[in-house]
Amino acid sequence: MTWLTETRNSYDTDAASYADETRDLLDRLLHVRAGVVLFADLVRAIGGGPVADVGCGPGHTTALLRELGADAFGIDLSPAMIEIARREHPGARFEVGSMTALELADDSLAGVLAWWSLIHIPDEAVPGVLEQFHRVLRPGGVLAVGFHVGDDEHGDQPVRTYGYRRQPSRVADWLREAGFAVEAQHLLNPDEPKPGAILFARRPAAPPR
């Protein structure tokens, strides 16, 4: 897939500058940080377990999850990003991988965080990615997805690659079609030129036998 190669190459090229730019982002964007905290709380409420930060970049969000007590590890398409993440957060586990084909066992995770990483996935590939998330989450597992809100195909990005802005209702429909139950929607900066959204969803628990 050409878009995967382009995304990987762009993040490899800009990894160092991106890491510097985003290092204190969660301290500056407190509503976004609150979404990470809530996600960690939701995972704790189901008894904890492994959590994948998919599209983890330089690992800053993975590190925050671990500070919050989550058993979090990071996955990213970019080897350069993973190299930075391992160097800056040596106590955490980071792996090179693609959300289009997660090398994780079925029902193995308590949570999946996709924090502004679906923005590089074309519309036609999103359902397959969400099916991957559903597959690796155990019944009752939690998914949180953050993304840019809008209707244009190529929003401004911190790296030189395509990005997609989407309406929360559309993302919610994709989640439901993949088998998730949508539980909450947080709209960020709705009065600003570049709003964002966070959707919290859950793989429904298995019915009692």
Residue pairs with C-beta under 8 A, 6 or more apart in sequence:
1 100
1 125
3 120
3 122
3 125
3 162
4 77
4 98
4 100
6 161
6 162
7 77
7 78
7 120
7 161
7 162
8 77
8 78
8 79
10 159
10 160
10 161
11 18
11 57
11 76
11 77
11 78
11 80
11 81
11 159
11 161
12 78
12 79
12 80
12 81
13 80
13 159
13 160
14 158
14 159
14 160
15 58
15 78
15 80
15 81
15 83
15 84
16 80
16 84
18 57
18 58
18 81
18 158
18 159
19 57
19 58
19 60
19 81
19 84
19 88
21 158
22 57
22 58
22 60
22 158
23 58
23 60
25 32
25 60
26 32
26 33
26 36
26 60
26 61
26 64
27 33
31 186
31 188
31 189
32 146
32 188
32 196
32 198
33 64
35 144
35 146
35 186
35 198
36 61
36 64
36 65
36 68
36 113
36 115
36 144
37 68
38 144
38 200
39 65
39 111
39 113
39 142
39 144
39 200
40 51
40 65
40 68
40 69
40 70
42 111
42 142
42 144
42 200
43 49
43 51
43 70
43 110
43 111
43 142
44 69
44 70
46 110
46 140
46 141
46 142
47 110
48 69
48 70
48 71
48 110
49 71
49 109
49 110
49 111
49 138
49 141
50 71
50 72
50 73
50 108
50 109
50 110
50 111
51 65
51 70
51 71
51 72
51 73
51 109
51 110
51 111
51 112
51 113
52 72
52 73
52 74
52 75
52 102
52 104
52 109
52 111
52 112
52 113
52 136
53 59
53 61
53 62
53 65
53 72
53 73
53 74
53 75
53 113
53 115
54 75
54 99
54 102
54 112
54 113
54 114
54 117
54 133
55 75
55 76
55 77
55 99
55 114
55 115
55 116
55 117
55 118
55 120
56 62
56 74
56 75
56 76
56 81
56 85
56 94
56 117
57 76
57 78
57 81
57 85
57 117
58 81
58 84
58 85
58 88
59 74
59 81
59 84
59 85
59 86
59 88
59 89
59 92
59 94
61 113
61 115
62 72
62 73
62 74
62 85
62 89
62 92
62 94
63 88
63 89
63 92
65 72
65 113
66 72
66 89
66 91
66 92
70 111
71 110
72 92
72 113
73 92
73 93
73 94
73 95
74 82
74 85
74 92
74 93
74 94
74 95
75 94
75 95
75 96
75 97
75 99
75 102
76 82
76 85
76 94
76 95
76 96
76 97
77 96
77 97
77 98
77 99
78 96
79 96
82 94
82 95
82 96
85 92
85 94
86 94
95 103
97 103
99 114
99 117
99 118
99 121
99 129
99 132
99 133
100 121
100 125
100 128
100 129
100 132
101 132
102 132
102 133
102 135
102 136
104 136
105 136
106 135
106 136
107 135
107 136
107 137
107 138
107 139
108 136
108 138
109 136
109 137
109 138
109 141
110 137
110 138
110 141
110 142
111 137
111 141
111 142
111 143
111 144
112 133
112 136
112 137
112 141
112 142
112 143
112 144
113 143
113 144
114 133
114 143
114 144
114 145
114 146
115 144
115 146
116 146
116 147
116 148
116 196
118 126
118 129
118 145
118 147
118 164
118 171
119 147
119 148
119 155
119 157
119 163
119 164
119 165
120 161
120 162
120 163
120 164
121 129
121 164
122 162
122 164
123 164
126 174
127 174
127 177
127 178
130 174
130 175
130 177
130 178
130 180
131 178
131 179
133 143
133 178
134 178
134 179
134 180
134 203
137 143
137 203
138 203
139 203
139 204
139 205
139 206
140 202
140 203
140 204
140 205
141 202
141 203
142 200
142 201
142 202
143 175
143 180
143 200
143 201
143 202
143 203
144 198
144 199
144 200
144 201
145 171
145 175
145 198
145 199
145 201
146 196
146 197
146 198
147 165
147 166
147 171
147 196
147 197
148 155
148 163
148 164
148 165
148 166
148 194
148 195
148 196
149 165
149 166
149 167
149 168
149 187
149 195
149 196
149 197
150 165
150 166
150 167
150 194
150 195
151 165
151 166
151 167
152 165
153 162
153 164
153 165
154 162
154 163
154 164
155 163
155 164
155 165
155 194
156 163
156 194
157 163
168 185
168 187
168 197
168 199
171 197
171 199
172 182
172 185
172 199
175 182
175 199
175 201
176 182
179 203
179 204
180 201
180 202
180 203
180 204
181 201
181 202
181 203
181 204
182 199
182 200
182 201
183 200
183 201
183 202
184 199
184 200
185 197
185 198
185 199
185 200
186 197
186 198
186 199
186 200
187 195
187 196
187 197
188 195
188 196
188 197
188 198
189 195
189 196
